[in-house]
Amino acid sequence: MADDRAERVAAFIKPLRVRPGSKVDLGKDFDPRYKAGVKKKESVELLRTGVALLAGYQERLAAQNTYGVLLCLQALDAGGKDGTIRHVMSGVNPQGVRVSSFKVPSDQELDHDYLWRYARELPARGDIAIFNRSHYEEVLVVRVHPELLDRQHLPGGTRGEKLWERRYREINNWERYLTDNGFKVVKVFLNLSKEEQRIRFMKRIDLPEKNWKFSAADVRERRYWDEYQQAFSEMLSATSTDWAPWYVVPADRKWFARICTAAVLVHTLMEIDPQYPEVGKQARTDLLATGRELAAEAPAGAAADPYAAGHRRAGKAKRT
């Protein structure tokens, strides 16, 4: 049953995966309105199933304490990153998840290499870290606005087109290093159409409860739509690898984007397949001794081991 479920999840997300070594044309290769034949009325139950699977695997991930997971979320403005995080991670233990959002770098961050501030927010073993925007900003926003490089205090002679090729290589090597050390990197790009972005911006203007989300700067960035599409296409082509693949998630339908993101994360955890640690012989002996002591403390009329008694009753009910 578990293998069958893993195969179904893998088949569902396969059309979203950017094949390593392929050349991506975002506008032609991925449809922001694709929904794999799924109907919206099915979405609540599908997401609920995904969240439940995530919760189970997260508990095992924490108990094993061997692997960590880094989820990188990239999108244009109004792409739905915040809502995706809120819905997909709604059932997990918050102690094992940390979300980091990366805004304009501070002076302290600019005094270090461009990966420094991201490395500081990596997950510990047993944890899941989510980057709301990520180190890929350094080959997206900075590429579309190369004047931002002036603040990064780069040595002379390091600018030009080769800078981006070098950053792709450095990022791939960094992610390979993380993966080799037990930290799985999974990357999701929420692919939003230009018209859907316009509609969402208009909603932020029209609805008072969404006014706080509106930013004129976000709208101004729409002027660079074509440049961003090109930057995303080149980034996906250069940095989707066997060890850290990209998934392009259709984002025009928020409900479908959330299902897809949950499926990608579940697939990653299924590949890890974390297990609860086995208790050693001495530890098991100690557990049994402690159990006997606790059972002896049961008050009159109470079950010595309520948990075991409940399981026995449930077993009898199934057989009858």
WOCORBEL-V826943 format. One record per residue. RES is the residue in three letters. PHI is phi in degrees with one decimal (999 if undefined). PSI is psi in whole degrees, 0 to 359 (* if undefined). NEAR is the number of other C-alpha atoms within 10 Angstrom. Layout:
BEGIN
RES_PHI_PSI_NEAR / RES_PHI_PSI_NEAR
END
This chain:
BEGIN
MET_999_316_6 / ALA_-65.0_319_8 / ASP_-64.3_320_9 / ASP_-62.7_319_9 / ARG_-65.0_318_12 / ALA_-63.2_321_16 / GLU_-65.9_321_12 / ARG_-67.8_320_14 / VAL_-64.8_316_19 / ALA_-61.6_319_18 / ALA_-66.5_324_11 / PHE_-65.1_318_15 / ILE_-90.6_352_18 / LYS_-55.9_317_13 / PRO_-64.3_344_14 / LEU_-89.5_342_21 / ARG_-77.9_134_17 / VAL_-85.3_115_22 / ARG_-65.1_124_18 / PRO_-54.9_134_17 / GLY_89.3_352_13 / SER_-82.6_156_12 / LYS_-100.1_119_15 / VAL_-96.8_133_19 / ASP_-116.8_99_15 / LEU_-54.7_317_19 / GLY_-66.1_333_14 / LYS_-101.1_328_7 / ASP_-88.3_337_13 / PHE_-135.3_128_17 / ASP_-97.1_119_18 / PRO_-62.4_345_21 / ARG_-106.0_5_17 / TYR_-59.8_139_16 / LYS_-139.9_13_18 / ALA_55.8_27_10 / GLY_77.5_5_6 / VAL_-80.5_138_12 / LYS_-96.9_147_10 / LYS_-57.6_323_12 / LYS_-65.0_342_9 / GLU_-87.0_347_11 / SER_-67.4_324_15 / VAL_-62.1_312_13 / GLU_-68.8_321_11 / LEU_-62.9_316_20 / LEU_-67.8_321_21 / ARG_-60.6_319_17 / THR_-63.7_316_15 / GLY_-61.9_317_24 / VAL_-64.0_320_23 / ALA_-64.7_319_18 / LEU_-63.0_317_20 / LEU_-59.1_316_25 / ALA_-61.5_317_18 / GLY_-65.6_315_15 / TYR_-68.7_325_20 / GLN_-63.0_320_24 / GLU_-62.0_317_19 / ARG_-69.1_324_18 / LEU_-60.8_315_25 / ALA_-66.7_320_22 / ALA_-66.6_320_16 / GLN_-70.4_323_16 / ASN_56.3_41_17 / THR_-116.8_319_17 / TYR_-109.9_154_22 / GLY_-124.6_159_26 / VAL_-127.2_132_28 / LEU_-114.9_118_26 / LEU_-103.7_119_24 / CYS_-100.6_123_20 / LEU_-110.8_121_24 / GLN_-121.8_145_24 / ALA_-168.5_160_19 / LEU_-74.7_170_22 / ASP_-57.7_139_17 / ALA_72.0_17_21 / GLY_-73.7_345_23 / GLY_98.6_23_23 / LYS_-63.8_312_23 / ASP_-61.6_314_12 / GLY_-64.9_323_15 / THR_-62.9_314_23 / ILE_-61.5_315_18 / ARG_-62.5_318_11 / HIS_-79.5_316_16 / VAL_-67.6_323_23 / MET_-97.0_17_19 / SER_-66.2_336_15 / GLY_-107.1_2_16 / VAL_-88.8_164_18 / ASN_-72.8_116_15 / PRO_-62.2_340_12 / GLN_-68.3_338_9 / GLY_-102.8_9_18 / VAL_-131.4_135_18 / ARG_-131.2_131_16 / VAL_-106.6_129_16 / SER_-120.5_128_15 / SER_-108.1_135_13 / PHE_-112.7_112_14 / LYS_-96.6_203_10 / VAL_-61.3_129_7 / PRO_-63.7_144_13 / SER_-78.1_171_9 / ASP_-61.7_320_10 / GLN_-62.3_317_8 / GLU_-66.1_324_15 / LEU_-71.5_343_17 / ASP_-82.3_2_14 / HIS_-119.8_175_12 / ASP_-64.8_161_11 / TYR_-69.2_343_17 / LEU_-93.1_353_16 / TRP_-58.9_312_13 / ARG_-69.6_335_18 / TYR_-78.8_322_15 / ALA_-61.7_329_11 / ARG_-68.1_341_8 / GLU_-108.3_14_16 / LEU_-66.0_154_21 / PRO_-73.0_155_22 / ALA_-83.5_167_19 / ARG_-61.2_136_19 / GLY_89.7_354_21 / ASP_-112.8_164_25 / ILE_-116.3_127_24 / ALA_-112.6_140_20 / ILE_-120.3_125_22 / PHE_-97.5_111_22 / ASN_-86.0_97_19 / ARG_72.0_158_19 / SER_-153.8_195_20 / HIS_-61.9_347_19 / TYR_-74.2_348_19 / GLU_-57.8_333_15 / GLU_-73.9_348_18 / VAL_-122.8_12_21 / LEU_-118.5_281_21 / VAL_-59.4_317_16 / VAL_-67.9_330_15 / ARG_-74.9_319_18 / VAL_-69.1_329_20 / HIS_-120.8_74_12 / PRO_-61.8_345_13 / GLU_-63.7_339_10 / LEU_-66.5_339_12 / LEU_-63.6_335_14 / ASP_-60.8_332_8 / ARG_-83.1_349_11 / GLN_-90.6_1_16 / HIS_54.3_43_11 / LEU_-73.7_148_14 / PRO_-62.3_155_7 / GLY_-60.9_147_6 / GLY_82.0_7_7 / THR_-105.4_3_10 / ARG_-89.9_181_12 / GLY_100.9_180_9 / GLU_-60.4_327_9 / LYS_-65.9_340_10 / LEU_-58.9_317_14 / TRP_-70.9_320_19 / GLU_-60.6_319_14 / ARG_-65.9_319_12 / ARG_-67.1_321_17 / TYR_-57.3_314_21 / ARG_-64.1_317_14 / GLU_-64.8_319_14 / ILE_-65.6_316_18 / ASN_-60.4_317_18 / ASN_-66.7_321_13 / TRP_-63.9_316_14 / GLU_-68.1_327_21 / ARG_-66.4_320_18 / TYR_-59.8_314_13 / LEU_-62.2_315_19 / THR_-63.2_318_18 / ASP_-62.3_336_11 / ASN_-99.1_12_13 / GLY_96.2_13_14 / PHE_-114.3_104_23 / LYS_-74.0_135_24 / VAL_-112.9_120_20 / VAL_-123.1_135_22 / LYS_-126.2_127_25 / VAL_-124.2_126_22 / PHE_-107.9_117_24 / LEU_-81.5_107_27 / ASN_-90.3_103_26 / LEU_-104.6_139_24 / SER_-79.3_159_17 / LYS_-65.5_322_14 / GLU_-68.4_319_10 / GLU_-65.1_323_17 / GLN_-62.6_318_20 / ARG_-60.7_317_14 / ILE_-62.2_317_12 / ARG_-67.7_324_18 / PHE_-64.8_319_21 / MET_-63.4_323_14 / LYS_-63.2_323_16 / ARG_-66.8_333_18 / ILE_-81.7_319_16 / ASP_-79.0_327_11 / LEU_-97.4_119_10 / PRO_-55.1_322_10 / GLU_-71.1_351_10 / LYS_-111.8_1_14 / ASN_-56.7_324_14 / TRP_-63.7_338_10 / LYS_-81.6_342_12 / PHE_-72.7_138_16 / SER_-138.4_122_13 / ALA_-61.8_330_8 / ALA_-63.7_322_9 / ASP_-61.6_319_13 / VAL_-67.0_321_14 / ARG_-62.1_328_10 / GLU_-65.5_340_14 / ARG_-60.4_336_16 / ARG_-62.5_339_10 / TYR_-104.4_24_12 / TRP_-53.0_310_14 / ASP_-63.3_320_13 / GLU_-63.5_320_16 / TYR_-67.3_319_18 / GLN_-59.9_320_18 / GLN_-67.3_318_17 / ALA_-65.3_319_19 / PHE_-63.3_316_24 / SER_-60.1_315_17 / GLU_-69.0_323_20 / MET_-63.5_314_20 / LEU_-62.4_320_26 / SER_-64.2_320_21 / ALA_-87.5_339_21 / THR_-125.7_9_24 / SER_-87.6_112_21 / THR_-122.2_167_18 / ASP_-60.9_325_12 / TRP_-89.2_341_17 / ALA_-148.7_76_18 / PRO_-75.8_156_18 / TRP_-93.7_145_25 / TYR_-121.6_124_25 / VAL_-95.2_108_27 / VAL_-97.3_124_29 / PRO_-62.4_126_25 / ALA_-115.1_2_29 / ASP_-66.7_331_24 / ARG_-106.7_109_16 / LYS_-58.7_319_17 / TRP_-62.3_324_21 / PHE_-75.6_323_26 / ALA_-60.6_322_29 / ARG_-70.0_320_28 / ILE_-61.8_314_24 / CYS_-63.0_315_29 / THR_-63.5_318_27 / ALA_-61.0_318_26 / ALA_-64.4_319_26 / VAL_-63.2_316_27 / LEU_-68.4_319_21 / VAL_-61.3_317_24 / HIS_-59.0_318_23 / THR_-61.2_315_17 / LEU_-69.9_327_22 / MET_-64.5_323_19 / GLU_-64.7_320_10 / ILE_-66.3_317_17 / ASP_51.9_59_12 / PRO_-64.2_148_20 / GLN_-124.6_151_15 / TYR_-67.3_138_12 / PRO_-62.8_144_10 / GLU_-79.7_139_9 / VAL_-84.3_131_10 / GLY_-67.5_168_9 / LYS_-60.2_314_9 / GLN_-66.8_318_8 / ALA_-62.8_321_11 / ARG_-64.6_319_12 / THR_-61.0_317_12 / ASP_-64.3_320_12 / LEU_-60.5_314_13 / LEU_-63.9_320_11 / ALA_-64.1_317_12 / THR_-64.8_322_12 / GLY_-61.5_320_13 / ARG_-64.1_321_13 / GLU_-63.7_316_12 / LEU_-67.6_322_12 / ALA_-63.1_324_15 / ALA_-69.3_341_11 / GLU_-86.9_358_10 / ALA_-62.4_133_13 / PRO_-68.2_163_9 / ALA_-56.6_133_7 / GLY_87.0_349_6 / ALA_-94.1_150_10 / ALA_-67.4_138_13 / ALA_-62.0_322_18 / ASP_-132.0_87_14 / PRO_-57.3_323_12 / TYR_-64.6_311_9 / ALA_-63.7_321_11 / ALA_-62.9_320_12 / GLY_-63.0_320_11 / HIS_-66.0_322_11 / ARG_-65.1_319_11 / ARG_-63.8_318_10 / ALA_-64.0_321_11 / GLY_-64.3_318_11 / LYS_-64.8_320_9 / ALA_-63.0_322_9 / LYS_-68.0_326_7 / ARG_-77.7_338_6 / THR_-92.6_*_5
END
